[in-house]
Amino acid sequence: MDRVRVLAFMAAFLLVTSLAAPAGARFIGTAVAFDRHFGDTIDINVNPVVAGLSDTAFGMAGLNMGVTWGVDVDLGTMAGYPYGYGGLGAVTTGGLGCSVGLSMDEAHGSGFNGAEFGIPLAEQGVTTTHFGQVWSAQNQLDNTNAILPFAGFPVM
């Protein structure tokens, strides 16, 4: 008989508490937030190499390459008992994203001037290449679960 009395008392307490507090005025529960970025950049730099013969000829080459990657996690969850709604609930929201980037700068060239040796020829050519691209994806997560035991209560 005591078990029935305790259950009846708990039900009456929850009902009175739900009716006495305005909607959304109180909350008993917990919330957890997780916001983190994992990522790094890797740079490969080949310094310009210049080789020359006095004022007659030169050759040069240089390369700079970078790779960037990242994973972003932003999740928040909350669970508990909102008095004014008369039920239990859990809400999870957040975003998950990832990205990969690649960049490259490259230069090479050569030149010749034959005037020192009496050769009437002077040529020079330098070529450069530039590349930059980022690939990314972003996903949104929204999930709400609620148990509302009393149908007459306002629900948002």
C-alpha positions in Angstrom: 0.0 0.0 0.0 2.9 2.3 0.7 4.1 2.0 -2.9 0.8 3.1 -4.3 0.8 6.1 -1.9 4.3 7.2 -3.0 3.4 6.9 -6.7 0.2 8.9 -6.1 2.2 11.6 -4.1 4.8 11.9 -6.8 2.2 12.2 -9.6 0.4 14.9 -7.6 3.6 16.8 -6.9 4.6 16.7 -10.6 1.1 17.9 -11.6 1.0 20.8 -9.1 4.6 21.8 -9.9 3.8 21.8 -13.6 0.6 23.9 -13.1 2.2 26.3 -10.7 5.2 27.4 -12.7 4.7 29.4 -16.0 5.8 27.7 -19.2 9.5 27.6 -19.5 10.2 29.3 -16.2 12.2 26.5 -14.6 14.4 23.7 -15.8 16.0 20.8 -13.9 18.6 19.0 -16.0 22.0 19.2 -17.5 23.6 20.6 -20.6 26.9 19.6 -22.3 28.7 21.6 -25.0 31.6 20.3 -27.2 33.2 22.8 -29.6 36.6 21.7 -31.0 38.7 22.2 -34.1 41.3 19.5 -35.1 43.6 20.4 -38.0 47.0 21.5 -39.1 49.0 22.9 -42.0 52.0 21.2 -43.6 54.3 23.5 -45.6 56.9 22.2 -48.0 59.3 24.9 -49.1 62.1 24.3 -51.6 64.0 27.6 -51.5 64.8 29.2 -54.8 67.9 27.6 -56.4 69.8 30.1 -58.5 72.9 29.0 -60.4 74.8 31.4 -62.6 77.9 31.8 -64.6 79.1 35.4 -64.1 76.8 37.7 -66.1 76.4 35.1 -68.9 73.8 32.5 -67.8 71.5 31.6 -64.9 69.0 29.0 -64.0 66.5 29.1 -61.1 63.8 27.0 -59.5 61.6 27.3 -56.5 58.6 25.5 -55.0 56.3 26.2 -52.1 53.5 23.7 -51.4 51.0 23.7 -48.6 48.4 21.2 -47.4 45.8 22.3 -44.9 43.3 19.9 -43.2 40.7 20.4 -40.5 37.8 18.8 -38.8 35.3 21.0 -36.8 32.9 19.6 -34.3 30.3 21.8 -32.5 27.8 19.8 -30.6 25.5 20.8 -27.7 23.0 18.6 -25.9 20.5 19.4 -23.1 18.3 17.0 -21.2 15.9 17.5 -18.3 12.5 18.4 -17.0 11.0 21.7 -18.0 8.4 22.4 -15.3 5.9 24.3 -17.5 5.7 21.6 -20.1 5.1 18.7 -17.8 7.4 16.2 -19.5 11.0 15.1 -20.0 13.0 16.0 -23.0 16.4 16.1 -24.7 17.7 18.4 -27.4 20.9 17.9 -29.4 22.1 20.4 -32.0 25.4 21.1 -33.7 27.5 20.9 -36.7 30.2 18.6 -38.1 32.5 19.8 -40.8 35.7 18.9 -42.6 38.0 20.6 -45.0 41.1 19.9 -47.1 43.1 22.6 -48.8 46.0 22.5 -51.3 48.1 25.4 -52.4 51.2 25.5 -54.7 53.5 28.3 -55.9 56.2 27.3 -58.3 58.7 29.2 -60.4 61.5 28.1 -62.8 63.4 29.8 -65.5 66.7 30.4 -67.2 68.5 33.1 -69.1 71.5 33.6 -71.3 73.4 36.7 -72.4 76.2 36.0 -74.9 77.5 39.7 -75.0 80.4 38.8 -72.8 81.7 36.4 -75.4 80.7 38.3 -78.4 77.7 36.2 -79.2 74.8 38.4 -80.3 72.2 36.3 -78.4 70.2 37.2 -75.2 67.3 35.1 -74.0 65.4 34.8 -70.8 62.3 32.9 -69.7 60.6 32.5 -66.3 57.5 30.4 -65.8 55.3 30.5 -62.7 52.5 28.3 -61.6 49.9 29.2 -58.9 47.3 26.8 -57.5 45.0 27.2 -54.6 41.9 25.1 -53.8 39.9 24.2 -50.7 37.3 21.3 -50.5 34.9 21.3 -47.6 31.7 19.8 -46.3 29.4 21.0 -43.5 26.7 18.9 -41.9 24.0 20.2 -39.4 22.6 18.0 -36.7 19.3 18.8 -35.0 17.4 16.2 -32.8 14.6 16.8 -30.3 13.0 14.1 -28.2 10.3 14.7 -25.6 7.9 12.8 -23.5 4.8 14.8 -22.6 2.6 12.7 -20.2 -0.1 15.4 -19.9 -1.8 16.2 -23.2 -3.4 19.5 -21.9 -0.1 21.2 -21.3 1.2 23.8 -23.8 4.0 22.6 -26.0 6.4 24.8 -27.9 
